[in-house]
Amino acid sequence: MSNRDWESLALLRNLSGFFLQDVSIPRLGYSSLTRDQSDSSAKTPLVEYTNSELKMRQNQCNNGPHLIRSHGAKVAQTYLYDWLILMLLGLALVVIHLIHPFYRYVGKDMMTDLKYPLKDNTVPFWAVPMIAVGLPIGVFIIVYLRKRDVCDLHHAVLGLLYSALVTSVITNTVKNAVGRPRPDFFWRCFPDGKDVYDQFGNVICHGENKVVDEGHRSFPSGHTSWSFAGLGFLSLYLAGKIEAFDRRGHVAKLCIVFLPLLVASLIGISRVDDYWHHWQDVFAGGLLGLAVATFCYMQFFPPPYHPEGRIPHTCSQDSEGLRTNARDSPNNEERTRNGVESQENEGTGNGCIGLSTSRTSSQTLEEMESGGR
């Protein structure tokens, strides 16, 4: 053999020695592809770590370790855009309230249903935000002091404010667009009781403009929609917290769930008793407020009948995802073990990558050496 042949032979021998080294390749649940190491690592699959992580996350959601002082700013910053949109909704509500309502045609023959006396409100305007927003926030704070979960408090307050403001924007927009007269419209339009009509039979009001404008904002009822938006949200919140639909037959829990709805219904009934609204206005306002409250609640919390309905989505989704991973981990472990065994069967027992290549290289070296001799 020539010197060049001997140099090639030495190079191939060095390469074969490199490929024959033990190569450790990390896999899911295993530290190496070698037979000995795969047998030991198969005893400690990742499912144990996943179950511990799931248990830790569930404890965090159930015990509520996050406080306002330590995590409040971070949670609020995460939902910064939601708070900015909420402020824009408040600004839009002020602008909508300044818009002139539509003056619907009101003829003399229609006054029969519009001559109810002009009375004061049984539930004043300032009391509605206190009942529909202040009362639920008080309940949220009590739950926070008990659970110590700022995430739950933040989501409850943000969802409640969205429910109230979205309902108010929709209600006032429809009020101005419809322009339906209130049951006491006659005394708003004609404070002295002397009615005047134009050539088309429409009213010519000589009352205060502000009072007349308010007389054209009957449909739907703002008091009722606000009440059901806030207290309806509170009802869903309480249903989730006390697990009212846990299928254990404790019907007494429904008394707590129905109590906020009863208060909202009484507020709506007072609007009919005060002759500020027709019954259709109250009915539509209640449906509107309850529908918006349901949609806003579902954005932050699971349905009340959900097994994890007592915790926000940020906790329940993480727990559900971890639980799914825990169920899938044994399958992943089995697939990984099968993959390792198949790779081991392809080799000669070393379980190393490049084993077949190194065997071929060794055979080539032996043939070249025998040929050189």
C-alpha positions as CSV (number, residue, x, y, z in Angstrom):
1,M,0.0,0.0,0.0
2,S,1.1,3.5,-0.7
3,N,1.6,6.2,1.9
4,R,-1.6,7.9,0.8
5,D,-3.6,4.7,1.3
6,W,-2.1,4.4,4.8
7,E,-3.1,8.0,5.6
8,S,-6.7,7.4,4.5
9,L,-6.8,4.3,6.6
10,A,-5.7,6.2,9.7
11,L,-8.3,9.0,9.0
12,L,-11.1,6.4,8.7
13,R,-9.9,4.8,12.0
14,N,-10.1,8.1,13.8
15,L,-13.5,8.8,12.4
16,S,-14.8,5.4,13.5
17,G,-13.5,6.0,17.0
18,F,-15.4,9.4,17.1
19,F,-18.7,7.8,16.0
20,L,-18.3,5.0,18.5
21,Q,-18.3,7.4,21.4
22,D,-21.3,7.4,23.7
23,V,-23.6,10.2,22.6
24,S,-26.2,11.5,25.1
25,I,-29.3,13.0,23.5
26,P,-32.0,14.4,25.8
27,R,-35.5,13.1,25.1
28,L,-38.9,13.5,26.9
29,G,-38.4,11.7,30.2
30,Y,-35.0,10.2,29.2
31,S,-31.5,11.5,29.5
32,S,-29.8,9.3,26.9
33,L,-30.5,6.8,24.2
34,T,-28.3,4.2,25.6
35,R,-29.9,1.0,26.9
36,D,-28.7,1.3,30.5
37,Q,-29.6,5.0,30.9
38,S,-33.0,4.6,29.1
39,D,-34.0,1.9,31.6
40,S,-33.2,4.1,34.6
41,S,-34.7,7.2,33.2
42,A,-37.9,5.4,32.2
43,K,-38.7,5.1,35.9
44,T,-39.1,8.9,36.3
45,P,-41.4,10.2,33.6
46,L,-42.4,13.8,33.3
47,V,-46.0,13.1,34.4
48,E,-44.9,13.3,38.0
49,Y,-43.6,16.9,37.5
50,T,-46.8,17.8,35.6
51,N,-49.0,16.6,38.4
52,S,-47.1,18.6,40.9
53,E,-47.4,21.7,38.8
54,L,-51.1,21.1,38.4
55,K,-51.5,20.7,42.1
56,M,-49.6,23.9,42.8
57,R,-51.6,25.9,40.2
58,Q,-54.9,24.6,41.7
59,N,-53.7,25.6,45.2
60,Q,-53.0,29.1,43.8
61,C,-56.4,29.4,42.3
62,N,-58.2,28.1,45.3
63,N,-56.3,29.8,48.0
64,G,-55.8,33.1,46.2
65,P,-52.2,34.0,47.2
66,H,-52.0,37.1,45.0
67,L,-52.6,40.3,46.9
68,I,-53.3,43.8,45.6
69,R,-50.1,45.1,47.1
70,S,-47.9,42.5,45.4
71,H,-49.7,41.7,42.1
72,G,-52.4,44.4,41.7
73,A,-50.3,46.7,39.5
74,K,-49.2,43.8,37.3
75,V,-52.7,42.5,36.7
76,A,-54.0,45.9,35.9
77,Q,-51.2,46.5,33.5
78,T,-52.0,43.3,31.7
79,Y,-55.5,44.6,31.0
80,L,-54.4,48.2,30.3
81,Y,-56.2,48.3,26.9
82,D,-59.4,47.1,28.5
83,W,-59.3,49.9,31.0
84,L,-58.6,52.4,28.3
85,I,-61.6,51.2,26.3
86,L,-63.7,51.4,29.5
87,M,-62.8,55.1,29.8
88,L,-63.7,55.7,26.2
89,L,-67.1,54.1,26.9
90,G,-67.6,56.5,29.8
91,L,-66.8,59.4,27.6
92,A,-69.2,58.2,24.9
93,L,-71.9,57.9,27.5
94,V,-71.6,61.5,28.4
95,V,-71.7,62.6,24.7
96,I,-74.7,60.4,24.0
97,H,-76.6,61.9,26.9
98,L,-76.1,65.4,25.4
99,I,-77.6,64.4,22.0
100,H,-81.1,65.7,21.3
101,P,-83.6,62.8,21.3
102,F,-85.9,62.1,18.3
103,Y,-89.2,63.9,18.7
104,R,-91.8,61.3,17.8
105,Y,-95.2,62.4,16.5
106,V,-97.6,62.7,19.4
107,G,-101.2,63.4,18.4
108,K,-104.2,64.3,20.5
109,D,-105.7,60.9,20.3
110,M,-102.5,59.4,21.8
111,M,-102.7,61.5,24.9
112,T,-105.1,59.1,26.6
113,D,-102.1,56.9,27.6
114,L,-99.8,59.8,28.2
115,K,-101.7,61.8,30.9
116,Y,-100.5,60.0,34.0
117,P,-99.3,62.4,36.8
118,L,-95.8,63.6,36.9
119,K,-94.2,62.1,40.0
120,D,-90.8,61.9,41.7
121,N,-88.7,58.8,41.4
122,T,-89.1,56.2,44.1
123,V,-85.5,55.2,43.3
124,P,-83.6,58.4,42.5
125,F,-81.0,58.5,39.7
126,W,-78.0,58.7,42.0
127,A,-79.2,55.5,43.9
128,V,-79.0,53.3,40.8
129,P,-75.2,53.3,40.5
130,M,-74.9,52.8,44.2
131,I,-77.2,49.7,44.0
132,A,-76.1,48.3,40.6
133,V,-72.3,48.9,40.9
134,G,-71.5,49.8,44.5
135,L,-73.2,46.9,46.1
136,P,-71.6,44.2,43.8
137,I,-68.2,45.8,44.3
138,G,-68.7,45.5,48.1
139,V,-69.4,41.8,47.7
140,F,-66.3,41.4,45.5
141,I,-64.2,43.0,48.2
142,I,-65.6,40.7,50.8
143,V,-64.7,37.7,48.7
144,Y,-61.2,39.1,48.1
145,L,-60.7,39.5,51.8
146,R,-61.6,35.9,52.2
147,K,-59.8,34.4,49.2
148,R,-56.9,36.8,48.8
149,D,-57.0,36.6,45.0
150,V,-56.5,39.9,43.3
151,C,-57.1,38.3,39.9
152,D,-60.6,37.4,40.9
153,L,-61.2,40.9,42.3
154,H,-59.9,42.6,39.2
155,H,-61.9,40.5,36.8
156,A,-65.1,40.9,38.8
157,V,-64.7,44.7,39.0
158,L,-63.7,45.1,35.3
159,G,-66.5,42.8,34.1
160,L,-69.1,44.6,36.2
161,L,-68.0,48.1,34.9
162,Y,-68.1,46.8,31.4
163,S,-71.5,45.4,31.9
164,A,-72.8,48.7,33.3
165,L,-71.2,51.0,30.8
166,V,-72.0,48.9,27.7
167,T,-75.6,48.6,28.9
168,S,-75.8,52.4,29.4
169,V,-74.4,53.2,26.0
170,I,-76.8,50.9,24.3
171,T,-79.8,52.1,26.4
172,N,-79.2,55.8,25.9
173,T,-78.5,55.3,22.2
174,V,-81.8,53.5,21.7
175,K,-83.6,56.1,23.9
176,N,-82.5,58.9,21.6
177,A,-83.2,56.9,18.4
178,V,-86.7,55.7,19.3
179,G,-88.0,58.9,21.1
180,R,-90.9,57.2,22.7
181,P,-92.9,59.5,25.0
182,R,-93.2,58.7,28.7
183,P,-96.6,57.9,30.3
184,D,-96.5,61.4,32.0
185,F,-95.6,63.2,28.7
186,F,-98.7,65.4,28.7
187,W,-97.7,67.2,31.9
188,R,-94.1,67.5,30.6
189,C,-95.3,69.1,27.4
190,F,-98.1,71.1,28.9
191,P,-97.3,72.0,32.5
192,D,-100.4,74.3,32.7
193,G,-102.7,71.6,31.3
194,K,-103.5,73.5,28.1
195,D,-102.6,71.4,25.1
196,V,-101.7,72.9,21.8
197,Y,-101.3,71.2,18.4
198,D,-100.1,72.2,15.0
199,Q,-101.9,71.8,11.7
200,F,-100.8,68.2,11.4
201,G,-102.1,67.3,14.9
202,N,-98.7,67.1,16.5
203,V,-98.0,68.6,19.9
204,I,-96.5,72.1,20.4
205,C,-94.9,71.8,23.8
206,H,-94.4,74.9,25.9
207,G,-92.7,73.2,28.9
208,E,-89.1,73.3,29.8
209,N,-86.9,71.9,27.0
210,K,-84.9,69.7,29.4
211,V,-88.1,68.2,30.8
212,V,-89.6,67.7,27.4
213,D,-86.4,66.1,26.1
214,E,-86.5,63.7,29.0
215,G,-90.1,62.9,28.2
216,H,-89.0,61.5,24.8
217,R,-86.6,58.9,26.4
218,S,-89.0,56.2,27.6
219,F,-87.8,53.1,25.7
220,P,-86.0,51.2,27.1
221,S,-85.9,51.8,30.9
222,G,-82.4,53.0,32.0
223,H,-83.1,52.2,35.7
224,T,-84.0,48.7,34.8
225,S,-81.2,48.0,32.3
226,W,-78.6,49.4,34.7
227,S,-80.0,47.3,37.6
228,F,-80.1,44.1,35.7
229,A,-76.6,44.8,34.2
230,G,-75.1,45.2,37.7
231,L,-77.2,42.9,39.9
232,G,-77.4,40.3,37.1
233,F,-73.6,40.2,37.0
234,L,-73.6,39.8,40.8
235,S,-76.1,37.0,40.6
236,L,-73.9,35.1,38.1
237,Y,-70.9,35.8,40.3
238,L,-72.5,34.4,43.4
239,A,-73.8,31.4,41.6
240,G,-70.3,30.5,40.6
241,K,-68.8,31.2,44.0
242,I,-71.2,29.1,46.0
243,E,-71.4,26.4,43.3
244,A,-75.2,26.7,43.0
245,F,-75.3,24.2,40.1
246,D,-73.1,21.4,41.5
247,R,-75.9,18.8,41.1
248,R,-76.1,18.1,44.8
249,G,-79.7,19.3,45.2
250,H,-79.1,22.2,47.6
251,V,-81.9,24.4,46.3
252,A,-81.4,26.9,49.2
253,K,-78.4,28.2,47.2
254,L,-80.8,29.6,44.6
255,C,-82.2,32.0,47.2
256,I,-78.8,33.7,47.2
257,V,-78.7,33.7,43.4
258,F,-82.2,35.1,43.0
259,L,-81.9,37.8,45.6
260,P,-80.0,40.4,43.4
261,L,-82.5,39.6,40.5
262,L,-85.4,40.3,42.8
263,V,-83.9,43.7,43.8
264,A,-83.4,44.6,40.1
265,S,-87.0,43.5,39.4
266,L,-88.4,45.8,42.1
267,I,-86.5,48.7,40.7
268,G,-88.0,48.0,37.3
269,I,-91.5,47.8,38.8
270,S,-91.0,51.1,40.6
271,R,-90.5,52.8,37.2
272,V,-94.0,51.6,36.1
273,D,-95.5,52.7,39.5
274,D,-94.0,56.1,39.1
275,Y,-95.4,56.5,35.6
276,W,-92.0,57.1,34.1
277,H,-92.1,54.0,31.9
278,H,-94.4,51.7,30.1
279,W,-94.2,48.0,31.0
280,Q,-92.7,47.3,27.6
281,D,-89.8,49.7,28.5
282,V,-89.1,47.9,31.7
283,F,-89.3,44.4,30.1
284,A,-86.9,45.4,27.3
285,G,-84.5,47.1,29.7
286,G,-84.4,44.0,31.9
287,L,-83.6,41.7,29.0
288,L,-80.9,44.1,27.7
289,G,-79.2,44.4,31.0
290,L,-79.3,40.7,31.8
291,A,-78.0,39.8,28.3
292,V,-75.0,42.2,28.5
293,A,-74.2,41.1,32.1
294,T,-74.1,37.4,30.9
295,F,-71.8,38.2,28.0
296,C,-69.4,40.3,30.2
297,Y,-69.4,37.7,32.9
298,M,-68.5,34.9,30.4
299,Q,-65.5,36.9,29.3
300,F,-63.8,36.6,32.7
301,F,-65.4,33.6,34.4
302,P,-66.6,30.1,33.3
303,P,-70.3,29.5,33.4
304,P,-71.7,29.0,36.9
305,Y,-72.5,25.4,36.2
306,H,-68.9,24.7,35.2
307,P,-66.8,22.5,37.6
308,E,-64.4,25.4,38.0
309,G,-66.9,28.2,37.8
310,R,-65.7,29.7,41.1
311,I,-62.3,30.8,39.6
312,P,-61.5,33.2,36.7
313,H,-60.6,32.0,33.3
314,T,-56.9,32.8,33.9
315,C,-56.9,30.1,36.6
316,S,-59.3,27.6,35.2
317,Q,-57.8,27.5,31.8
318,D,-54.3,26.9,33.2
319,S,-55.6,24.2,35.4
320,E,-57.5,22.5,32.6
321,G,-54.4,22.7,30.3
322,L,-52.2,21.2,33.0
323,R,-54.7,18.5,33.6
324,T,-54.8,17.7,29.9
325,N,-51.0,17.5,29.8
326,A,-51.1,15.2,32.8
327,R,-53.5,12.9,31.0
328,D,-51.4,13.0,27.8
329,S,-48.0,12.5,29.5
330,P,-48.3,8.7,29.9
331,N,-49.0,8.4,26.2
332,N,-46.0,10.6,25.4
333,E,-43.9,8.5,27.7
334,E,-45.0,5.3,26.0
335,R,-44.3,6.8,22.5
336,T,-40.9,7.9,23.6
337,R,-40.0,4.5,25.1
338,N,-41.1,2.8,21.8
339,G,-39.0,5.3,19.8
340,V,-36.0,4.5,22.0
341,E,-36.4,0.8,21.7
342,S,-36.8,1.0,17.9
343,Q,-33.5,3.0,17.7
344,E,-31.8,0.5,20.0
345,N,-33.0,-2.4,17.8
346,E,-31.4,-0.8,14.8
347,G,-28.0,-0.8,16.4
348,T,-25.8,-3.5,17.9
349,G,-26.6,-2.9,21.6
350,N,-24.7,0.4,22.2
351,G,-27.8,2.5,21.4
352,C,-25.7,5.3,19.9
353,I,-26.4,7.5,16.9
354,G,-24.0,6.7,14.0
355,L,-23.7,3.0,15.1
356,S,-24.5,1.6,11.7
357,T,-22.1,4.1,10.1
358,S,-19.3,3.1,12.5
359,R,-19.9,-0.6,11.8
360,T,-19.6,0.0,8.1
361,S,-16.5,2.0,8.6
362,S,-14.9,-0.8,10.6
363,Q,-15.7,-3.3,7.9
364,T,-14.1,-1.0,5.3
365,L,-11.0,-0.7,7.4
366,E,-10.6,-4.4,7.8
367,E,-11.0,-4.9,4.0
368,M,-8.4,-2.3,3.2
369,E,-5.9,-3.7,5.8
370,S,-6.4,-7.2,4.4
371,G,-6.0,-6.0,0.9
372,G,-2.8,-4.1,1.8
373,R,-1.3,-7.2,3.3
